[in-house]
Amino acid sequence: MNGSPKLLLASGSPRRLQLLAQAGIEPDSLLPTSVDETPLKNELPRSLAKRLARSKADAARAMAGRTADFAGAYILAADTVVAVGRRILPKAEFHDQAAECLMLLSGRAHRVYTAVCIVTPKGAIRQRLVETKVRFKRLSRQEMDTYLGSGEWRDKAGGYAIQGLAGTFVVKLVGSYTSVVGLPLYETMAMLEGEGYPIRKGWLGLA
């Protein structure tokens, strides 16, 4: 489609790609970024999510600026943070990290914050933070051990993936399910559409 605006996703996350595909959107290019995700001293979970989403968007914009084909593109970035109170849980890389996360989450409620940041073709920045409350059942030692053995927790915020096996642990969810997966679809689509991106251009002919 000549003249159709491009959408660049500042992520290589398969989950975010799948969520966009669910909405009938295929990014024109992926621009995964590498930013330091270490929380600042006394940084709150919501502030961390917003800061990282903005940092990813800025990094992707700098990358896009080096390619003429990406001129005038929309850039979409997001970051998800899991927290128990003010305690920010890591993106688990090691078995011990994931085990600690599961013990903290077992039998209690936690919050998942996903920040979305969009850079418009005119260079404007739009941000939104979505907060979701999730409650886990009390996990038995066997449940923890078998989940840890599955390896599904690797590189997942809070050491779990709600769209996978850990979905069986969820007693209650208040908020956005897709936000917990990694990209709140309603809010993201509303932001893109509000900035003039044709979110339904690919809907026809899907059946």
N, C-alpha and C positions, 0 to 999 in steps of 0.2 A: 504494500500500500504506500504509494508515493506521498511523502509529506506526513506520514503517521509518526507521532513522537516515539522515541525510544525509551525503554525502561531498563535501567541498570541496577542489578541487585548486588549490594555490597556484602556479599556472603557466598560461601560455597556450601552452605548447610542443605543437605538433602531434604530436611524437614520443611524448611522455608520454601524450597522449590515446590515441594508437594502441595503445600498450602496454597501457593499462588496458582498452581495448576488446578486445584479444586475450584478456585475462583475464575477459571478460564483464562488465566494470564500466564504467558511465557516470557520471561525477561529476554531482552535482546542480547544481553551479555552478563556474565558474572564477574564481579570485581572483588573477590575475597581479600580482606585486608588483615594486616597483622598489627594489632594495637595491644599495649600493655593493659591487661585487665585487672591488675592489682588494685584493690580498693585503697583510697587515700585514708589517712588517719582520721578516725571518727566519721568517715563517710557513711551516710545512710543508704540502705539498699535502693530506694527509689532514685536517689541522686546518682548513684553508681550506674544504674541502668540508663538513665538519661545521658550521662556524660559519655558512656561507651558508645551508645547509638550515634551520638553526635560526632564522636571521634572517628567512627567507622565511615560515616557519611562524608566527613571532611577528607579522609584518606582516599576514599573512592573518587571524590570529586577531583582531587589532585591527579589521580591516575587517569581519569577520563579526559582531563584537560590536555593530556599528551597525545590524544587520538582524535583526529579531525572528524571521524565518523560519529563520535559521541557528543559532538557539539549540540547543545539544546536538548539533551536527554534529561529525563527524570532519574534521580538516584534515590534508591530505597535502602535504608539500613535499619537494623533492629538489634536489640540486645536483651537477654533474659537473665534475671537475677532471682534466685530463690533465697528466702530468709526466714529464720525463726526469730521473731522479735526483731531486734536490731542486728542480730548475728547473720552475716552473709555467708552462705554455704558455697563451697568452691565448685568449679566444673571438675568433677572427679576424674583424675588421671591415674590414680593408684588405688589398689584394693583397700588399703587402710582408710583413705579419704572417703571412699564410697561407704565403707562400713560405718564410719563415724556419722555420715549423713543419715543413713538409714536409722541408726539408733536415736538421732535427734528428732527425726520425722515420725517415728513410730508412736502411734496412739495420740497424736496431737495435731493441731492445725498449724499451717505455715502459710506464707504469702509468696506469690510469684508475681514479679514485676517485669513487664515487657515494655520497653520504650521503643517507639517507632520514630524515625527521623527521615524526612523527605527533603531533598534539594530540588527545587523547581527549575525549569529551563531558564528562568530569569535570575536564578541564584538565590531565591528566597529560601529560608529554612523553616520547615514546619515540623513540630514535635508533638507527640502525645504519649502519655504513660497510662498503661492499663494494669490495674491491680486485681489479682484473683486470689481468693482464699481457698485453700485445699486442706482437707483433713484426711489423714491416713488412719487405717485400722491399727490396732496394736499388733506388731509383727512378732511372730515366734522366731526362735533362733533358726529353725529349719527354713522358714520363709526367707529370712535374711541371707542365710548361707547359700540357698539355691539361687536367689536373685543375684548375689555377688558372683556366683559361679557362671551365670549366664553371660556376663560381660556386657550386658546392655547398658550399664551405667557409665561406660567410658565416655569422657568428654561431654557429659550431660550436666547441666546446672542442677545442683542439689543431689547429684548422683542417681537420678532416675529419669525415665522417659515415660510420660503418662500415656502416650499412644501405643506403648508396648506392654510388656508383662506387668509393669508397675501400675498399670491401670486397674489391676485387680486389688490394689491396696487402697484405692480411693473410696472413702466412705461418703464424702460430701465435697461438692465444688460450688463455690459462689463466685460468679464472674464469667470470664471468657475461657472456654476450653482451648480454643486455637491459640490464645495467648500463652497458655502453659506449654503448648507444643512448640511455640517459638515465634508466632506472628499472628496478632489478633486481626482476623480477617475483616470483621465489620468496620473497625476503626481505620484499618489500613485502606480499605476500599473507599471509605468516606473521605479520607484525606486526599487520596489520589484524584477522586472524582471532583472534589472541591477545588483542586488546582488545575482542572482541565484535562486530566488524562482519561482517555476513553476506555474505562474499565471493562465495558461489555463488547469491545470490538471483536473479540474472538468467540463470542457465544454462539453465533449463528453457525449451523452446520455441525454442531458437536454431537447431535444424536445419531 
